[in-house]
């Protein structure tokens, strides 16, 4: 099976007769054609989206684990172990994440403090309980100081990786995931190999939610949720929605995002009937 597009061509050659073997010939061919057509469409969409992207830059390797390195804020960028962990241009995205999971009087769990952008927007919406888990101790100390100022209420800062601290925190009406790979192993396992970096947090997020509670994160894809991504979500949640946040302006040399828009995913734990 061959597909030609304006700038590339793709061939799919099944190498084993067992591929989709339970299907009869016509439905089998339809499914193979559909899978190939979707790949071609995805690559074409990325090429079209690239017209509006910034060039970007290579990501430095993480030499010291993020939770053991010295953080620094330089020109609106939180740098840890050479990584651009958060930048101020993300504010519209952080606002969308906060709105997705915060209700007045509710309980919100945030994984990652960063520059405190999403935390500030969560506070504006008036939760009764606002728990923030931050892996880097020095960033967590900044979060502690932030929590004691500006009339902020109900804030609890928990220092450590979420894998080590989540147990015992209870259930939440909303869970916001915006953290960073701690080391190169996490980059390899969760950025390069998973459908999205947040995938390894799907099961813990579902377990931490109250019935009907919302879990949110932003997608690593360009305004899309692939079939693989959807399958991963639907193993843990019954419904999800996608919101596009556009008008973003990453710098020309950003090492982790290049498009002027991002996809915010909101998944919900079902209510018992």
Rosetta silent file (secondary structure, phi, psi, omega in degrees, C-alpha in Angstrom):
SEQUENCE: XXXXXXXXXXXXXXXXXXXXXXXXXXXXXXXXXXXXXXXXXXXXXXXXXXXXXXXXXXXXXXXXXXXXXXXXXXXXXXXXXXXXXXXXXXXXXXXXXXXXXXXXXXXXXXXXXXXXXXXXXXXXXXXXXXXXXXXXXXXXXXXXXXXXXXXXXXXXXXXXXXXXXXXXXXXXXXXXXXXXXXXXXXXXXXXXXXXXXXXXXXXXXXXXXXXXXXXXXXXXXXXXXXXXXXXXXXXXXXXXXXXXXXXXXXXXXXXXXXXXXXXXXXXXXXXXX
SCORE:     score description
SCORE:     0.000 S_00000001
   1 L     0.000  125.618 -176.396    0.000    0.000    0.000 S_00000001
   2 E  -123.091  136.435  172.966    1.492    3.291   -1.118 S_00000001
   3 E  -125.990  130.636  176.855    0.415    6.847   -0.333 S_00000001
   4 E  -112.306  133.328  173.374    1.960    9.857   -2.038 S_00000001
   5 L  -120.727  179.878 -175.033    1.688   13.378   -0.679 S_00000001
   6 L   -61.409  -34.722 -172.833    3.181   16.634   -1.922 S_00000001
   7 L  -119.373   -0.166 -178.374    6.405   16.269    0.097 S_00000001
   8 L  -161.292  166.952  170.691    6.671   12.571    0.993 S_00000001
   9 E  -136.821  150.597 -175.975    5.449    9.087    0.284 S_00000001
  10 E  -133.275  137.283  176.929    4.699    6.238    2.690 S_00000001
  11 E  -121.252  136.139  174.563    4.437    2.510    2.093 S_00000001
  12 L  -115.026  118.796  179.026    2.793   -0.030    4.404 S_00000001
  13 L  -121.729   99.321  175.267    3.827   -3.647    3.840 S_00000001
  14 L   -58.049  130.812 -176.472    2.281   -6.180    6.244 S_00000001
  15 L  -103.750   -3.115  179.278    4.974   -8.766    6.993 S_00000001
  16 L  -139.903  133.349  179.329    2.808  -11.381    8.699 S_00000001
  17 L   -65.106  -14.131 -179.577   -0.557  -12.808    7.577 S_00000001
  18 L   -76.747  -10.951  179.238   -1.634  -12.731   11.234 S_00000001
  19 L   -64.599  116.488 -177.063   -1.945   -8.918   11.149 S_00000001
  20 L    57.210   29.902 -174.228   -5.682   -8.273   11.620 S_00000001
  21 L   -59.106  -33.657 -179.997   -6.156  -11.960   10.746 S_00000001
  22 L   -64.380  -14.944 -177.993   -9.584  -12.357   12.407 S_00000001
  23 L   -84.823  148.520  171.496  -10.997   -9.895    9.877 S_00000001
  24 L   -74.650  170.063 -168.055  -12.264  -10.909    6.481 S_00000001
  25 H   -57.048  -46.576 -174.341  -10.476   -9.437    3.471 S_00000001
  26 H   -69.577  -49.672  177.020  -12.563   -6.296    2.899 S_00000001
  27 H   -62.757  -35.039  178.265  -12.776   -5.003    6.503 S_00000001
  28 H   -61.272  -46.291 -179.824   -9.101   -5.884    7.010 S_00000001
  29 H   -64.865  -37.814  178.379   -8.095   -3.830    3.996 S_00000001
  30 H   -60.335  -45.083 -178.391  -10.307   -0.948    5.120 S_00000001
  31 H   -66.671  -40.959  177.265   -8.613   -0.829    8.546 S_00000001
  32 H   -63.998  -43.204  178.097   -5.116   -0.982    7.045 S_00000001
  33 H   -62.952  -41.295 -178.706   -5.964    1.779    4.572 S_00000001
  34 H   -64.909  -42.742  179.074   -7.463    3.924    7.313 S_00000001
  35 H   -61.749  -42.206  179.614   -4.384    3.562    9.541 S_00000001
  36 H   -68.062  -42.294  179.317   -2.098    4.555    6.665 S_00000001
  37 H   -62.531  -36.927  179.866   -4.313    7.462    5.630 S_00000001
  38 H   -68.213  -37.868  176.776   -4.340    8.797    9.193 S_00000001
  39 H   -62.746  -45.199  179.073   -0.542    8.741    9.362 S_00000001
  40 H   -61.163  -42.939  179.566   -0.320   10.652    6.083 S_00000001
  41 H   -64.902  -39.894  179.456   -2.874   13.193    7.307 S_00000001
  42 H   -63.455  -45.348 -179.164   -1.036   13.646   10.619 S_00000001
  43 H   -66.701  -38.586  176.562    2.301   14.283    8.949 S_00000001
  44 H   -63.888  -38.856  178.445    0.704   16.674    6.482 S_00000001
  45 H   -66.628  -38.922  176.781   -0.968   18.583    9.320 S_00000001
  46 H   -63.283  -40.602  179.349    2.359   18.884   11.154 S_00000001
  47 H   -63.805  -40.489  178.144    3.993   20.225    8.018 S_00000001
  48 H   -66.357  -42.401 -179.881    1.236   22.802    7.639 S_00000001
  49 H   -65.235  -28.894 -177.721    1.448   23.783   11.327 S_00000001
  50 H   -61.476  -21.678  178.910    5.228   24.212   11.033 S_00000001
  51 H   -60.806  -29.133 -177.526    4.649   27.356    8.988 S_00000001
  52 H  -101.901    2.308 -176.927    3.594   29.145   12.192 S_00000001
  53 L   -85.240  157.374  169.428    6.171   27.557   14.513 S_00000001
  54 L   -83.429  158.946 -176.822    9.349   29.097   15.863 S_00000001
  55 L   -61.546  -36.105 -178.737   12.593   27.305   14.918 S_00000001
  56 L    75.443  177.638 -178.866   13.241   26.052   18.467 S_00000001
  57 L  -146.030  162.084  179.144   16.482   24.676   19.833 S_00000001
  58 L   -66.804  142.686  176.860   17.931   21.379   21.025 S_00000001
  59 L   -81.799  127.536  174.576   17.139   20.385   24.614 S_00000001
  60 L   -65.344  152.433  174.481   20.248   20.038   26.800 S_00000001
  61 L   -68.300  150.721  175.815   20.637   16.729   28.596 S_00000001
  62 L   -85.166  103.711 -178.489   19.642   16.609   32.244 S_00000001
  63 L   -82.876  -36.129  176.864   22.983   16.123   33.979 S_00000001
  64 L  -119.822  131.936 -177.710   21.654   16.597   37.528 S_00000001
  65 L   -51.382  142.499 -175.043   18.176   15.386   38.455 S_00000001
  66 L   -56.532  -34.458 -178.067   15.639   18.218   38.491 S_00000001
  67 L   -85.082    3.866  177.258   14.858   17.689   42.183 S_00000001
  68 L  -122.104   -1.020 -174.837   18.565   17.919   43.096 S_00000001
  69 L   -97.385  163.506 -179.964   19.651   20.837   40.905 S_00000001
  70 L   -84.342  119.218  178.088   19.884   24.558   41.612 S_00000001
  71 E   -82.745  154.255  176.140   16.944   26.488   40.066 S_00000001
  72 E  -148.108  144.870  175.552   17.331   29.973   38.582 S_00000001
  73 E  -108.528  119.619 -177.352   14.919   32.448   37.032 S_00000001
  74 E  -130.187  115.525  177.380   16.397   34.256   34.018 S_00000001
  75 L    51.365   47.737  177.088   14.335   36.652   31.875 S_00000001
  76 L    77.063   13.922  179.068   11.046   35.037   32.824 S_00000001
  77 E  -120.725  129.396  172.119   12.323   31.471   32.456 S_00000001
  78 E   -86.182  114.683 -179.788   12.688   28.947   35.268 S_00000001
  79 E  -107.532  127.375  176.070   15.895   27.039   34.505 S_00000001
  80 E  -137.625  123.404 -178.287   16.746   23.827   36.346 S_00000001
  81 L    52.345   38.875  179.338   19.627   21.574   35.274 S_00000001
  82 L    79.257   -1.660 -176.466   19.718   23.451   31.965 S_00000001
  83 E   -95.243  138.108  172.913   16.030   22.766   31.300 S_00000001
  84 E   -80.428   87.789 -172.311   13.462   25.462   30.505 S_00000001
  85 E   -72.037  -39.144  177.024   10.994   24.189   33.100 S_00000001
  86 E  -157.049  147.812  177.614    8.519   27.061   32.761 S_00000001
  87 E  -133.535  152.322 -173.334    8.338   30.417   30.983 S_00000001
  88 H   -66.174  -21.208  178.656    6.066   33.401   31.505 S_00000001
  89 H   -66.195  -12.874  179.503    4.636   33.194   27.965 S_00000001
  90 H   -78.314   -0.918 -173.323    2.740   30.115   29.175 S_00000001
  91 H   -52.058  -46.233  178.643    0.384   32.248   31.317 S_00000001
  92 H   -60.917  -34.797  177.022   -2.711   31.860   29.047 S_00000001
  93 H   -66.826  -44.460  179.430   -2.169   28.103   29.041 S_00000001
  94 H   -63.688  -35.155  176.813   -1.817   27.998   32.823 S_00000001
  95 H   -63.586  -42.220  179.279   -5.033   30.010   33.171 S_00000001
  96 H   -64.347  -40.255  177.714   -6.897   27.454   31.068 S_00000001
  97 H   -62.913  -44.528 -178.899   -5.551   24.577   33.173 S_00000001
  98 H   -62.080  -44.249 -179.182   -6.569   26.320   36.405 S_00000001
  99 H   -64.737  -29.914 -176.749  -10.089   27.011   35.177 S_00000001
 100 H   -68.111  -26.207 -171.150  -10.516   23.403   34.099 S_00000001
 101 H  -122.680   -1.046 -173.561  -10.085   21.992   37.606 S_00000001
 102 L  -110.761  128.324  171.467  -10.983   24.736   40.098 S_00000001
 103 L  -125.073  143.483  178.527  -14.383   25.426   41.608 S_00000001
 104 L   -54.617  129.138  179.885  -15.007   27.855   44.465 S_00000001
 105 L    81.777    1.632 -179.149  -14.859   25.898   47.708 S_00000001
 106 L   -90.334 -176.238  179.356  -13.419   22.818   46.026 S_00000001
 107 E  -117.431  126.906 -176.642  -10.179   20.895   46.531 S_00000001
 108 E  -122.783  136.927  172.709   -7.401   21.139   43.938 S_00000001
 109 E  -113.256  126.087  174.334   -4.165   19.176   43.617 S_00000001
 110 E  -112.181  132.425  172.805   -1.338   20.630   41.519 S_00000001
 111 E  -103.301  104.950 -178.287    1.679   18.584   40.501 S_00000001
 112 L   105.144  128.435  177.635    4.455   21.117   39.940 S_00000001
 113 L  -101.561  -43.792  178.981    4.768   24.751   41.057 S_00000001
 114 L    60.455 -122.861  175.508    7.271   26.135   38.559 S_00000001
 115 L   -91.634    4.481  179.698    6.877   29.914   38.469 S_00000001
 116 L    75.981   18.126 -178.252    3.550   29.689   40.284 S_00000001
 117 H   -65.967  -56.436 -179.223    1.545   30.780   37.233 S_00000001
 118 H   -65.262  -35.296  179.667   -1.211   28.157   37.394 S_00000001
 119 H   -60.654  -40.523  178.021   -1.173   28.295   41.214 S_00000001
 120 H   -63.373  -41.324  179.304   -1.975   32.004   41.093 S_00000001
 121 H   -69.275  -36.028  175.436   -4.890   31.424   38.733 S_00000001
 122 H   -60.207  -46.221 -179.002   -6.183   28.574   40.921 S_00000001
 123 H   -60.629  -36.864  179.417   -6.126   30.892   43.939 S_00000001
 124 H   -60.555  -25.436 -177.070   -8.128   33.538   42.086 S_00000001
 125 L   -91.305   -2.229  168.838  -10.966   31.016   41.745 S_00000001
 126 L    74.488   49.066  174.455  -11.225   30.424   45.504 S_00000001
 127 L   -71.549  154.032  176.046  -10.665   26.745   46.307 S_00000001
 128 L   -78.856  -32.494  179.697  -11.060   25.688   49.931 S_00000001
 129 E  -134.107  133.187 -175.347   -8.024   23.387   49.672 S_00000001
 130 E  -139.226   99.314 -177.368   -5.081   23.833   47.332 S_00000001
 131 E  -100.650  129.558  178.712   -2.301   21.241   47.559 S_00000001
 132 E  -120.459  122.490  176.268    0.865   21.752   45.515 S_00000001
 133 E  -101.457  119.017 -178.571    3.436   18.965   45.122 S_00000001
 134 E  -126.694  125.423 -173.372    6.837   20.317   44.045 S_00000001
 135 L   -76.379  -35.838 -176.074    9.832   18.040   43.554 S_00000001
 136 L   -82.629  120.246 -175.026   12.641   20.617   43.731 S_00000001
 137 H   -58.959  -38.320 -178.837   13.233   21.640   47.383 S_00000001
 138 H   -71.512  -37.747  174.225   14.366   25.179   46.556 S_00000001
 139 H   -66.167  -37.854  176.765   11.398   25.785   44.289 S_00000001
 140 H   -63.149  -35.532  177.262    9.173   24.350   47.028 S_00000001
 141 H   -65.245  -38.599  174.446   10.680   26.868   49.471 S_00000001
 142 H   -62.677  -40.758  178.281    9.712   29.665   47.058 S_00000001
 143 H   -63.087  -38.567  177.326    6.227   28.146   46.923 S_00000001
 144 H   -60.893  -44.675  178.684    6.028   28.175   50.734 S_00000001
 145 H   -64.811  -42.226  176.736    6.837   31.879   50.771 S_00000001
 146 H   -58.047  -41.528 -176.909    4.319   32.489   47.980 S_00000001
 147 H   -65.555  -25.332 -176.870    1.639   30.647   49.950 S_00000001
 148 L   -90.575   -1.013 -176.749    2.095   32.937   52.968 S_00000001
 149 L  -120.295  168.284  173.475    1.655   36.177   51.023 S_00000001
 150 L    69.215   18.091  178.422   -1.001   37.921   48.995 S_00000001
 151 L    70.166   21.764 -178.334   -3.904   36.743   51.109 S_00000001
 152 L   -74.115  144.131 -173.223   -3.702   33.221   49.739 S_00000001
 153 L  -133.824  150.151  174.868   -5.717   30.647   51.614 S_00000001
 154 L    71.861   15.619 -175.643   -5.953   26.883   51.934 S_00000001
 155 E   -90.186  133.262  174.201   -2.537   26.283   50.353 S_00000001
 156 E  -125.820  124.668  177.879   -0.437   23.272   51.352 S_00000001
 157 E  -100.701  126.129  178.720    3.040   22.777   49.874 S_00000001
 158 E  -115.847  120.864 -176.679    4.304   19.189   49.726 S_00000001
 159 E   -94.423  128.599  177.893    7.997   18.766   48.859 S_00000001
 160 L   137.507  169.721  175.201    9.078   15.715   46.879 S_00000001
 161 L   -69.175  145.491 -177.237    8.299   13.725   43.766 S_00000001
 162 H   -61.769  -30.578  179.993    4.617   12.934   43.378 S_00000001
 163 H   -61.014  -26.752 -176.660    5.425    9.216   43.256 S_00000001
 164 H   -99.771  -11.886 -170.462    6.679    9.477   46.854 S_00000001
 165 H  -121.963  -12.785 -171.996    4.171   11.956   48.287 S_00000001
 166 L   -67.550  -37.427 -178.222    0.767   11.381   46.690 S_00000001
 167 L   -60.036  132.935  177.188   -0.376    8.624   49.026 S_00000001
 168 L    91.400   -4.785  179.989   -2.316    9.980   51.964 S_00000001
 169 L   -80.889  -14.704  177.892   -3.199   13.353   50.449 S_00000001
 170 L    94.174 -164.822 -178.100   -6.829   12.333   49.953 S_00000001
 171 L  -104.685  154.730 -176.390   -9.242   12.970   47.091 S_00000001
 172 E  -135.429  149.983  175.967   -9.608   16.126   45.022 S_00000001
 173 E   -76.502  -23.140  178.347  -12.256   17.729   42.843 S_00000001
 174 E  -146.495  142.315  177.965   -9.555   18.749   40.398 S_00000001
 175 E  -129.300  126.544 -178.794   -6.031   17.562   39.584 S_00000001
 176 E  -115.963  123.829 -178.297   -3.620   19.659   37.493 S_00000001
 177 E  -111.017  113.291  176.000   -0.486   18.031   36.097 S_00000001
 178 L  -150.761   74.000  178.195    2.307   20.340   34.976 S_00000001
 179 L  -121.616 -172.208 -170.953    5.674   18.989   35.965 S_00000001
 180 L  -131.473  149.862  175.129    8.884   18.157   34.118 S_00000001
 181 L   -55.225  132.775 -175.847   10.903   14.963   33.545 S_00000001
 182 L   -76.266  -28.027 -176.714   13.183   14.556   36.528 S_00000001
 183 L  -157.603  179.567 -177.156   16.053   12.919   34.634 S_00000001
 184 H   -67.212  -26.505  175.905   17.007   11.423   31.270 S_00000001
 185 H   -63.315  -43.216  178.234   15.368    8.125   32.183 S_00000001
 186 H   -67.634  -35.575  175.545   12.005    9.884   32.495 S_00000001
 187 H   -59.080  -47.389 -177.755   12.626   11.698   29.210 S_00000001
 188 H   -65.891  -44.802 -174.322   13.213    8.372   27.486 S_00000001
 189 H   -77.181  -41.377 -168.350   10.331    6.515   29.136 S_00000001
 190 H  -107.637  -23.627  176.446    7.624    9.179   29.312 S_00000001
 191 H   -93.511  -50.660 -174.631    8.436   11.778   26.645 S_00000001
 192 H   -79.600  -31.099 -171.616    9.909    9.662   23.863 S_00000001
 193 L  -105.090  -27.299 -179.938    7.987    6.409   24.394 S_00000001
 194 L   -84.637  165.329  177.265    4.564    7.378   25.796 S_00000001
 195 L   -66.030  -31.194  178.659    1.730    8.976   23.847 S_00000001
 196 L  -157.482  151.452 -176.686    2.103   12.062   26.046 S_00000001
 197 H   -58.211  -34.047 -176.972    4.302   12.903   29.034 S_00000001
 198 H   -71.931   -9.200 -173.611    1.274   12.942   31.359 S_00000001
 199 H   -57.562  -38.165 -177.840    0.384    9.323   30.494 S_00000001
 200 H   -70.114   -8.939  177.489    2.335    7.840   33.399 S_00000001
 201 H  -102.186   -1.834 -176.246    0.200    9.984   35.736 S_00000001
 202 H   -58.512  -50.417 -177.366   -3.195    8.922   34.305 S_00000001
 203 H   -64.758  -48.477  176.492   -3.817    6.103   36.800 S_00000001
 204 H   -59.998  -36.768  178.949   -2.714    8.093   39.899 S_00000001
 205 H   -63.402  -45.916  179.685   -4.796   11.064   38.721 S_00000001
 206 H   -61.159  -38.932 -179.495   -7.917    8.928   38.340 S_00000001
 207 H   -69.832  -26.387 -176.920   -7.362    7.452   41.801 S_00000001
 208 H   -87.644   -5.547 -175.584   -6.961   10.911   43.361 S_00000001
 209 E   -91.661  147.226  167.019  -10.218   12.317   41.959 S_00000001
 210 E   -74.790  167.275  176.763  -13.618   12.497   43.565 S_00000001
 211 E   -60.340  131.526 -178.335  -16.562   11.248   41.499 S_00000001
 212 E    79.523    0.390 -178.244  -17.095   13.655   38.623 S_00000001
 213 E   -70.465  159.299 -174.351  -13.719   15.288   39.323 S_00000001
 214 E  -113.208  139.146  176.073  -11.587   16.773   36.535 S_00000001
 215 E  -119.697  132.655 -178.081   -7.979   16.040   35.583 S_00000001
 216 E  -135.302  152.351  175.817   -6.107   18.379   33.245 S_00000001
 217 E  -162.603  167.434  174.076   -2.750   18.669   31.488 S_00000001
 218 E  -103.841  149.022 -173.513   -1.525   20.077   28.199 S_00000001
 219 L   -80.174  148.377  173.907   -0.753   17.841   25.267 S_00000001
 220 L   -82.380   -3.619 -179.063    2.716   17.291   23.826 S_00000001
 221 L   -94.128  174.228  179.857    1.149   17.148   20.369 S_00000001
 222 L   -93.398   89.270  174.890    0.252   20.008   18.040 S_00000001
 223 L    56.910   33.441 -179.525   -3.420   20.630   18.835 S_00000001
 224 L  -144.871  163.015  174.411   -4.367   16.978   18.466 S_00000001
 225 L  -130.254  104.417 -174.960   -5.020   13.841   20.458 S_00000001
 226 L   -64.037  166.588  177.363   -3.850   10.784   18.539 S_00000001
 227 H   -61.412  -39.067  177.010   -5.716    7.476   18.610 S_00000001
 228 H   -61.734  -43.588  177.951   -2.929    6.078   20.788 S_00000001
 229 H   -61.310  -44.849  179.133   -3.320    9.033   23.144 S_00000001
 230 H   -61.816  -43.351  179.138   -7.085    8.507   23.270 S_00000001
 231 H   -59.821  -41.807  178.967   -6.719    4.818   24.056 S_00000001
 232 H   -62.368  -43.886  178.535   -4.407    5.642   26.973 S_00000001
 233 H   -61.909  -46.600 -172.945   -6.897    8.181   28.340 S_00000001
 234 H   -74.050   -7.390  170.647   -9.909    5.920   27.981 S_00000001
 235 L   -72.003  -20.408 -173.905   -8.238    3.170   29.985 S_00000001
 236 L  -123.471  -19.627 -177.656   -8.659    5.404   33.043 S_00000001
 237 L  -132.559  151.417 -179.405  -11.416    7.932   32.223 S_00000001
 238 L   -89.161  -28.617 -178.856  -14.801    7.647   30.545 S_00000001
 239 E  -138.865  153.783  171.491  -14.884   11.115   28.967 S_00000001
 240 E  -153.763  158.003  177.891  -12.479   13.847   28.000 S_00000001
 241 E  -130.697  158.612 -179.352  -12.565   17.179   26.192 S_00000001
 242 E  -125.183  130.452  175.189   -9.973   19.186   24.292 S_00000001
 243 E  -121.422  134.431  177.416   -9.576   22.957   24.352 S_00000001
 244 E   -94.093  126.785  174.034   -7.156   24.835   22.102 S_00000001
 245 E  -106.678  112.645 -177.450   -5.245   27.715   23.679 S_00000001
 246 L  -114.769 -175.825 -176.981   -3.813   29.849   20.906 S_00000001
 247 L    76.433   15.631  179.204   -2.013   33.153   20.611 S_00000001
 248 L   -79.217  153.130 -176.591    1.001   31.781   22.511 S_00000001
 249 L  -132.774   74.629  175.532    4.426   33.229   21.765 S_00000001
 250 L   -65.745  147.636  177.510    7.281   30.874   22.597 S_00000001
 251 L   -66.230  159.083 -175.966   10.733   32.396   22.046 S_00000001
 252 L   -55.882  -33.031 -175.920   12.617   31.532   18.876 S_00000001
 253 L  -105.380   24.100  179.150   15.016   29.244   20.746 S_00000001
 254 L   -60.152  138.965 -174.693   12.498   27.471   22.995 S_00000001
 255 L  -101.013    0.014 -176.725   13.625   23.896   23.632 S_00000001
 256 L  -133.576   -9.353  176.247   10.295   22.259   24.505 S_00000001
 257 L  -155.703  143.233 -170.449    7.517   23.897   22.453 S_00000001
 258 L  -130.828  -15.075 -175.878    7.445   25.598   19.073 S_00000001
 259 L   -92.880  158.080  178.533    3.817   26.187   18.043 S_00000001
 260 L   -82.322   11.990 -179.910    1.656   29.245   18.884 S_00000001
 261 L  -149.251  159.802  176.367   -1.001   26.995   20.385 S_00000001
 262 E  -140.100  156.911  177.527   -1.423   24.028   22.710 S_00000001
 263 E  -100.619  121.038  175.111   -4.135   21.470   23.391 S_00000001
 264 E   -95.342  124.497 -179.384   -5.493   21.377   26.947 S_00000001
 265 E  -101.871  133.997  176.037   -6.999   17.996   27.855 S_00000001
 266 E  -125.897  111.133  179.617   -9.699   17.717   30.543 S_00000001
 267 E  -110.103  148.796 -176.242  -10.625   14.163   31.576 S_00000001
 268 E  -124.912  142.046  171.579  -13.286   13.273   34.139 S_00000001
 269 L   -80.164  130.415 -174.991  -13.817   10.468   36.568 S_00000001
 270 L   -68.747  152.525  171.803  -17.372    9.172   36.068 S_00000001
 271 L   -84.771  147.029  176.953  -20.060    9.517   38.701 S_00000001
 272 L   -71.826  139.011 -179.878  -21.668    6.365   39.976 S_00000001
 273 L   -80.790    0.000    0.000  -25.128    5.806   38.578 S_00000001
